[in-house]
């Protein structure tokens, strides 16, 4: 139990690192939550500050997930792990650490609990745990994004694709190294991501969601003098 509490706490704090906020303030002296969609995530950073700030924010957000699931999950305060009757405890700890990091990104203690939607941090977590499933998910995201120009729709498709891919690979193709905890926890993460995108879903239904106009490197609102 001590191990679990330590991993959850450290992962949440790592996830709370507000990359978009710090990058925006360092490069442009701007709080991205005051512009665009008001979201503290990489997509809004691209929109408000342009591609350089957006790329840096993306790297930080993905890195938080990799850090939580790839490193923090392996920390042991005591030598014993929680005994689980059905799940691999090592993988389970990775998923718990990842979920905590995503919650940290969505509700960051370092930024007044006003965070982002958690897509990039979730991607980092899942890349650390099962990269092949995640690459399939990334391809689906790219396909939906290129065909519709909706980042939110691509994100929602990715949130659904990952647990579906894990289930097919494990239960149809019998890939034993995919622990059942990955499927269960990824369903919970997907539910949280879909809930975080509830505003986008409403705008998609009513046709008011913003599309990407061009895939050229974005200058952002700041670069166009709109701030």
N, C-alpha and C positions, 0 to 999 in steps of 0.2 A: 504493500500500500504506500509506503514511503517513496519507493521508486516511482510509482505512478503519479503521486502528487508533485514530486520534483520535476518530472518530465512535463506534466501539464503546465505547471507554473512557468518553467523556463521557455517552453514552446509558445505559450501565450505572450510572454514578454517579447520574445523574438518576433512573433507575428505582429506585435503592436508597433514595430519600427515603421514610422510613416514615411516611406521612401518618397512618395509624391509630394508630401508637404515639405520635407527637408530639401529635396531637389529644387522645387519651385522657389523656395525662399533663397537658396544658395545661388541659383543661376539668374533669377529674375526678380527676387524680392517680392514674390507673389504667393498668396495662399490660394491654391487651385480650388478650394472649397467655396471661394467667393465668386467663382466664374464658371461658365459652362453649365454642366449638369449639377455642379456642387459636390460631385463625388470625389472621394480621395482615392482615386485609382489611376492606373496607367492610361486608360482610354481617355479620361478627362484631361490628363496631363498632356497627352498628344494634342488634344483639341485646343487646349488653352495655351500651351507653351511651345508646342512644336515637337519635332521628332527627336532632337537630342535629349531634351528633358524626359520625353516619353520613353525612350530606350533605357535611360538610366533608371527610371522608376520601375520599368518592367524587370530589369536585372535585379533590383533590390527585392521586388515582390516575389519573384520566382526563387531567389536565393533564400528568402525566409522559409519557404516550404522545404527546400532542400536541406537547410540547416536543421530544421525541426525533425524531419523524418529520417534524414541521413546521419545526423550526429547526436542531437540532443536525446533522441530515443534510445541511444546506446548507453547513456549515463546510468550508473548504478550506485545509489547511495548505500544500499544494503546488497548483499550477495544474492539474495533470493528474488525470484520473480513471482508474480501472482500466478498460481496454478489455474489453468483454464482447461476444462474437460474436452473442448472441441477445437479450440483455436491454438495456433502457434503463438506463444506469448511474445516472441521477438517481433513478429509482424504486427501483432495486435498493438504493441507499444508504439510502433511506427505510425499506425493509423491514429491512435489516440494523440500522439504528438502532433501529427498533421492537422487533425481536427482542431486542436487547441491553437495552432498557429493561424488557421483560417479565421477562427473566432477573434483572435487578436487583431488580424487585419481588418475585420469588419467592425470591431469595437475596440480600437486601440487606446490603451491607458495613457500613452504618450501624446495623444492628440484629442483629448476630451471625448473619447469614445465615438468620434465621428470618423468612420473609416470608409473603406471601399467595399466592393462586392465579393472579393476573394478569389476571382478566377485564376489570376497568375500565381498566387500563393498555393492554391489547390493544385495547379499544374506542377509546381515545384515538388510538392509532397508526393504526388503520384508518379512523377518521373523517378524519384528516389526509391520507390517501392516496386513498381512494375513498369519499366520504360517501354516495353513493347505495346502494352495496352494503351499507354499514354500517347505513343506515336500514332496509333490508329485514331485516337481521339483528336489529336492535333490535325490530322488530315481531314477529318470530318469538319472541324472548326473552319479550316481554310476553305474547304469546298463550299460550305454554307456562306461564309463571308464573301467570297468572290462572286457567288451566284446571286446573292441578295443585297450585298453591301450593308447589311445590318450586323454590327459587332455583337449586339445583344442577342440576336437570333443564333449567331454562331456559338456564343457562349452557352446558351440554353441547350443547343444541340449537343455540345461537348459534355455538358453536365449529365445528359441522359445517355450519351454514347459510352462513357467510361464504365459505369457499372454493368451496362449491357454487354460490353466487350469482355469484361472480366467473367461474367456469368457464362457467356458462350465458350470462352477459352477453357474455363474450368470444368463446366458441367457437360458440355457437348464434346470438346476435344480432349478432356481429361488431363489437363495440365496441372499436376498435383502441387507444384510449387506455389500456385496461387492459393493462398490460404482463404478460407471462407470469411475471415474477418475483413479482408480487403473488400469483398462484395458488400457485406453488411454496412461497414463504415462509409464506403463510397456512396451508398444509398443515402445515408444521413447527410453527407457533405453535399450531394446533389440536391437534396431537399432544401438545405440551407441556401444554396446558390440560387435555386429557383425562387425561393422566398425573397432573397435580396434583389432579384430582378422583377419583382411584382409590378413595379412602376413601368418598367420597359415592356412587360407583357401587355399591360393596359394600353400603352401607346402603340404597340404593334397591332393590337386588335382594332384600334380606332384610326390607324394610319398616320399617327403623329410622331412616330419614332424617327430619329435622325438617321439618315444614311451617310455612308462615306462617299463623298463626291469624287475623290480621286485617290489612287494608291501611290501617288508621288509623295516624297518626303514632306511631311506637313510642316508648315511654318508656324501654325498655331495662331490664336487670337493676338498674342503678344507680338508676334512677328509681323502681323498685319496692322498693328497699331490700334486694335479694337479694345484694349484694356483701358 
